[in-house]
Amino acid sequence: MKLGGDHEFIIIGENIHTTRVVLRKGKLVTERSNGDEAVRYLDGNKKRHYLVIPEKIKQTQDYQEGRVKHITIAIQLAMSGQGPESDEGMKYLYSLAQRQINAGADFLDLNVDEISLKPEEQKEAMQWIVQTIQPISSIPLSIDSSSIDTLRIGLETCSNHQGRVLLNSASLERLEALDLVKQHDAQVVVTAAGEAGMPQNAEERVTNASQMVETALAKGISIQDVYIDPLVF
């Protein structure tokens, strides 16, 4: 239940996530008059902009199979700090953040796992994205990663001035994430995943989620700071 709210569930906006794709043959990818292939979008003032797809992205398997990792493109361009393409990457990220806030999100989720295969570059990107999105967000951030080290960097970088940060997520296969929650006075999503993978039925979901809640409480985390993801798709 959302604390202090009038609806039962919280909404985590998960669009600033480097796994996200748009289809090359979809309506958002277009060819500009100069021949550049780009992802088109509207800013907060309904003005049309174009996020140009870099040549190095066109060499990737995802692109060649018809998928464009637009969040990865935006972050890489914005982090480069070079020219109008960098500015466009920043505008793209800002527009995504604002759109989710306007739609009623309670948290803005940030995940950079697929920005690179190198852990150090993932951590650098997480620190950068938190520092970039946090100042323009009116809602708390949700730090999301499959890497404990990347989660730690994200939590350490958060100032919590919009509200307490959310860790997304902890599970039986990585209980150490709960230690980060306690250390940083964060809130947490606990999932119904088991020690070896996804739950197979409702009974496993209840058992796994219950164990996660009990473990969180044993570590001194308030029940009011724990949200459950039953992993129902």
ABEGO torsion letter per residue (X at the ends): XBBGBABABBBBBAABBAABBBBAABAABBBBAAGBBBBBBBBAAGBBBBBBBBAAAAABAAAAAGBBBAAAAAAAAAAAGBEAAAAAAAAAAAAAAAAAAAAGBABBBBBAAAABABAAAAAAAAAAAAAAAAAABABBBBBBBABAAAAAAAAAABAGAAEBBBBOBBBAABAAAAAAAAAAGBBBBBBABBAAEBBABAAAAAAAAAAAAAAAAAAGBBAAABBBBAGBX
